[in-house]
Amino acid sequence: MEEVLRVEEAYRSDVGQQIARISPAVAKRLVLSPQDILKITGQRETYAKPMLTSSIDRNENIIRIESTIRYNA
């Protein structure tokens, strides 16, 4: 399944952990479970562990990823 999301900077606590924060609505559309891995595609492909966003991002169609993941994609 594929979803196009707007990229935002990761939370400081997530830096270095290969985490991709997404809203519960996006996770539901992608039918994700806690053990899944996200494939993130840009000019290249990279992978991250999906985790849910904080309450301020709940209704957003964004993905929060650190600069290393952004660079690798």
SEKOL-459269 format. One record per residue (C-alpha): residue number from 1; residue in three letters; x, y, z. Coordinates in steps of 0.001 Angstrom, whole numbers, padded with zeros to 6 digits, always signed. Each point is the difference from the previous one (the first is absolute). Last residue first. Layout:
ATOM | NUM | Ala | X | Y | Z
...
END
This chain:
ATOM | 73 | Ala | +015583 | +008765 | +000645
ATOM | 72 | Asn | +003339 | -000356 | +001799
ATOM | 71 | Tyr | +000174 | +003757 | +000687
ATOM | 70 | Arg | -003515 | +000036 | +001467
ATOM | 69 | Ile | +000837 | -002995 | +002198
ATOM | 68 | Thr | +003162 | +001710 | +001265
ATOM | 67 | Ser | -001880 | +003297 | +000506
ATOM | 66 | Glu | -002495 | -001498 | +002440
ATOM | 65 | Ile | -003550 | -000983 | -000949
ATOM | 64 | Arg | -003437 | +001396 | +000840
ATOM | 63 | Ile | -002649 | -001153 | -002487
ATOM | 62 | Ile | -002918 | +002267 | -000793
ATOM | 61 | Asn | -003700 | -000224 | -000896
ATOM | 60 | Glu | -001017 | +001834 | +003152
ATOM | 59 | Asn | -002900 | -000814 | +002298
ATOM | 58 | Arg | +002047 | -001298 | +002924
ATOM | 57 | Asp | +002967 | +002381 | -000316
ATOM | 56 | Ile | -000475 | +001961 | +003243
ATOM | 55 | Ser | -000950 | -003201 | +001887
ATOM | 54 | Ser | +003408 | -001572 | -000468
ATOM | 53 | Thr | +000689 | -002190 | -003003
ATOM | 52 | Leu | -000295 | -003789 | -000194
ATOM | 51 | Met | +003021 | -002183 | -000690
ATOM | 50 | Pro | +001189 | -001649 | -003200
ATOM | 49 | Lys | +003502 | -001508 | -000039
ATOM | 48 | Ala | +002022 | +001257 | -002941
ATOM | 47 | Tyr | +001236 | -001082 | -003437
ATOM | 46 | Thr | +001815 | +001576 | -002942
ATOM | 45 | Glu | -000591 | +000306 | -003728
ATOM | 44 | Arg | +001567 | +002363 | -002538
ATOM | 43 | Gln | -001140 | +003153 | -001832
ATOM | 42 | Gly | -002810 | +000054 | +002539
ATOM | 41 | Thr | -001401 | -003203 | +001482
ATOM | 40 | Ile | -000559 | -000918 | +003617
ATOM | 39 | Lys | -000581 | -003695 | +000680
ATOM | 38 | Leu | -001687 | -000295 | +003377
ATOM | 37 | Ile | +000752 | -002952 | +002295
ATOM | 36 | Asp | -002739 | -001988 | +001733
ATOM | 35 | Gln | +000250 | -001420 | +003559
ATOM | 34 | Pro | -002526 | +002421 | +001511
ATOM | 33 | Ser | -002726 | -000739 | -002606
ATOM | 32 | Leu | -000766 | +002155 | -003007
ATOM | 31 | Val | -003186 | -000139 | -002098
ATOM | 30 | Leu | +001235 | +002866 | -002233
ATOM | 29 | Arg | -003307 | +001849 | +000423
ATOM | 28 | Lys | +000099 | -000725 | +003759
ATOM | 27 | Ala | +003577 | +001268 | +000330
ATOM | 26 | Val | -000997 | +003157 | -001900
ATOM | 25 | Ala | -002935 | +000605 | +002360
ATOM | 24 | Pro | +002178 | -000721 | +003058
ATOM | 23 | Ser | +002343 | +002783 | -001130
ATOM | 22 | Ile | +003552 | -000752 | -001129
ATOM | 21 | Arg | +003392 | +000159 | +001704
ATOM | 20 | Ala | +002861 | -001691 | -001865
ATOM | 19 | Ile | +002694 | -001345 | +002319
ATOM | 18 | Gln | +003574 | -000929 | -001009
ATOM | 17 | Gln | +001186 | +000531 | +003624
ATOM | 16 | Gly | +002716 | +002617 | -000497
ATOM | 15 | Val | -002333 | +002959 | +000565
ATOM | 14 | Asp | -003309 | -001061 | +001595
ATOM | 13 | Ser | +000331 | +002056 | +003222
ATOM | 12 | Arg | +000618 | +003146 | -002048
ATOM | 11 | Tyr | -003352 | -000425 | -001778
ATOM | 10 | Ala | +000488 | -000648 | -003698
ATOM | 9 | Glu | -000158 | +002776 | -002620
ATOM | 8 | Glu | -002994 | -000021 | -002353
ATOM | 7 | Val | -000705 | -001863 | -003254
ATOM | 6 | Arg | -003403 | +000338 | -001704
ATOM | 5 | Leu | -001567 | -003392 | -000704
ATOM | 4 | Val | -000833 | -002045 | -003099
ATOM | 3 | Glu | -001418 | -003431 | +000897
ATOM | 2 | Glu | +000640 | -003398 | -001579
ATOM | 1 | Met | -001240 | -003508 | +000764
END
